[in-house]
Amino acid sequence: MSNKPAIWAEGLQKNYGKTRALAGIDLAVEEGSVLALLGPNGAGKTTAVRILTTLLKPDAGYAEVAGLDVVKHANELRSRIGLAGQYAAVDENLTGYENLVMFGRLYHLSSAIAKRRANDLLERFDLVDASRRVVKTYSGGMRRRLDLAGSLIMTPPVLFLDEPTTGLDPRGRLAMWDVISSLVADGTTVLLTTQYLEEADQLADQIVVIDLGKVIARGTANELKTQVGGERLELTVARGGDLDQASEALRPYSLGEIQVNTLERQLIVPVAQGAQLLASVVRDLDAAHIPVDDLALRRPTLDDVFLSLTGHATTTGDLSLDTPDTRPLARSTR
Amino acid sequence: MNVSNLHYTGQLKPLARPRIYWTISDALVLAKRHLLQIPRIPEELVFATIQPIMFVLLFRYVFGAAIVVKGLSYVDFLMPGIFAQTVIFGATTTGIGLANDLQKGLVDRFRSLPMAKSAVLTGRTISDMIRNTFVVIVMWSVGLLVGFRPDGPVIYWFAGAAILLLTSFAFSWISATIGLLVSTVEAAQSAGFIWLFPLTFASSAFVPTAGMPGWLRAFAEHQPVSMIVNAVRGLLTNNPDGSTILQAVAWCVGILIVFIPVAVWAYGRRTAR
């Protein structure tokens, strides 16, 4: 195999009327690696995926997937890529088995092989028991797995996953992460879009952050986190008068400046490997007789990435739920 | 869950066949998909059957008593009209189904596959024609129960059925165009139906056009639904008229010549976003 990137895009642009969806983005994904396209709703993630999967023609720019021009060789490319979308595009009035056989036939496999392949994938995605039930009765996680199975019929070397875990419960999300990881272990190149920094962190070798159709940062998860700030311990003491003393007690754990929020009786401490520290932090506070209202370990969220990179928060309401208003802007000094 | 080693051990090669083979095969795969759905959503088929049955009962027993047709029993006059109305109304499912697939993202999935593009449209129109055939058979039986006695020879029955199938197919393409031009399933539903009411009622489907005021009569006697109804009625009552049949077929073919390209254009426009 050549060492050309499996996905290569240069200056991709797309406008919908007067709305600029993509303002010229460049991407390169090495074979066998995972790239996460991170950004809020409306950032242009889906548009980029639609262009790379031949569903949409770019207004300007050039892109190549698996060595094929996405515009000129669209039809050839379609049997070498898999696409699983956030809407889990399977037919809900067919059974899981019928869906996969249909997709296999549409990939132009013979009927016998399409059937065998369907059974094979149902087994591997733990859907055998549900395979004869109509998809309408499936849980969200089962639908996503079926959708993903449908995109793997031809064992494509390049896989596009558009928000693969949006709307899944934590269990479904973990299961999906497992599946994606094992595909990557098999050598599949993956481009996934996500709104969750944690997901990008978990799965991706490289992260590209986009906002308003532009790339605003790229790098590994660690590089981005260093830019944004790592984990923080957030402590709320029961009595405002204890703040100074608590700050003193937590000094040894801090990687940088401890932020004090008097109004909220809160301390924000940049830490590393906070989970391992929690027990001793609790012991120390106890020894100093400082009653605690709340103690939490927070990882940087997409909102933090955005605040730090663009100076504005994401515009999606659902993400602000896990980011309190007293969001600290402290940076790690690592 | 064991998803490691997803690489299939057997042959995963697509079959080598000429393009025309796949154009047909892909359409049939999707048509099969739609036919599999029918028993899973029984309420849809029940509605599609009950509505024309209501029309049969309404016209046969309520209005029929007041409608006089020269040389024919009213029920023999009515049933061909009901058949035509059934397939034309039934064709609206094409647009609704397409709008639904677009909304659910299934069209995107199909477009990401190396399949024939046309199959998304032809698969629908073919399966809706088959579905319509079934409904017409049900209506035929209902007709027999309320006194319908087609006295044309069996060969005429089949000729009439062929015209109805062609009608179903032609109107499905109009419906497809509507389904692709509107943005929601609900809009496809109402936009698909609304224009069919004047077209089917201001025709010779339920009453002889002779009693209509002049301006309406001029429209009613020259529009496609009347032509289709008259052609089928002539065949089923053993009184076929070659020129009417020709005009009915010409209307259907004309609709197909115009609306297949328009639907294809609307599909391209809709999916280029």
Contacts between the chains, C-beta under 8 A, distances in Angstrom:
chain1	res1	chain2	res2	distance
A	16	B	273	6.5
A	50	B	108	7.8
A	53	B	112	5.4
A	54	B	111	7.6
A	54	B	112	6.9
A	55	B	108	5.9
A	55	B	111	5.5
A	55	B	112	6.2
A	55	B	271	7.4
A	56	B	272	7.0
A	56	B	273	7.2
A	57	B	272	7.1
A	75	B	114	5.8
A	76	B	114	7.7
A	78	B	112	6.1
A	78	B	113	5.9
A	78	B	114	4.1
A	79	B	14	6.6
A	79	B	114	4.5
A	81	B	112	7.4
A	83	B	108	7.9
A	83	B	109	7.3
A	83	B	112	4.5
A	85	B	105	5.6
A	85	B	108	6.6
A	85	B	109	7.2
A	87	B	104	6.6
A	87	B	105	3.9
A	88	B	105	7.8
A	89	B	104	6.5
A	89	B	105	3.9
A	89	B	106	5.1
A	89	B	108	6.1
A	89	B	109	3.9
A	90	B	106	7.8
A	90	B	109	7.7
A	91	B	33	6.4
A	91	B	37	7.5
A	91	B	106	6.4
A	92	B	104	7.8
A	93	B	36	7.5
A	93	B	37	4.3
A	93	B	40	4.6
A	93	B	41	6.3
A	94	B	33	6.5
A	94	B	36	6.0
A	94	B	37	7.0
A	94	B	40	7.9
A	98	B	33	7.7
A	98	B	36	6.3
A	102	B	29	6.0
A	102	B	30	7.9
A	102	B	32	7.8
A	102	B	33	5.6
A	103	B	109	7.9
A	103	B	113	6.9
A	105	B	25	7.6
A	105	B	26	7.9
A	105	B	29	4.6
A	106	B	26	6.1
A	106	B	29	6.0
A	106	B	30	8.0
A	106	B	110	7.0
A	106	B	113	4.8
A	106	B	114	7.9
A	106	B	115	4.4
A	106	B	119	8.0
A	107	B	14	6.3
A	107	B	113	6.1
A	107	B	114	6.5
A	107	B	115	7.7
A	108	B	14	3.8
A	108	B	15	5.6
A	108	B	17	7.5
A	108	B	22	6.3
A	108	B	25	7.9
A	108	B	114	6.8
A	108	B	115	7.4
A	109	B	12	7.0
A	109	B	14	6.3
A	109	B	15	7.1
A	110	B	15	5.5
A	113	B	10	6.8
A	113	B	11	6.8
A	113	B	12	7.1
A	116	B	10	7.0
A	117	B	8	6.4
A	117	B	12	7.2
A	120	B	8	6.7
A	121	B	6	7.9
A	124	B	1	7.3
A	124	B	2	6.1
A	124	B	3	5.0
A	124	B	6	6.4
A	125	B	1	6.6
A	125	B	3	6.6
A	126	B	1	4.5
A	134	B	40	5.9
A	150	B	109	7.4
A	152	B	6	5.9
A	153	B	12	8.0
A	154	B	12	6.0
A	155	B	6	6.1
A	155	B	7	5.2
A	155	B	8	5.9
A	155	B	12	6.5
A	175	B	1	6.7
A	178	B	1	6.6
A	178	B	3	7.6
A	179	B	1	6.8
A	179	B	3	5.1
A	182	B	3	4.8
A	182	B	4	4.6
A	182	B	6	7.9
A	183	B	3	6.8
A	183	B	6	6.6
A	185	B	4	6.6
A	186	B	4	6.5
A	186	B	5	6.8
A	186	B	6	6.0
A	186	B	7	6.6
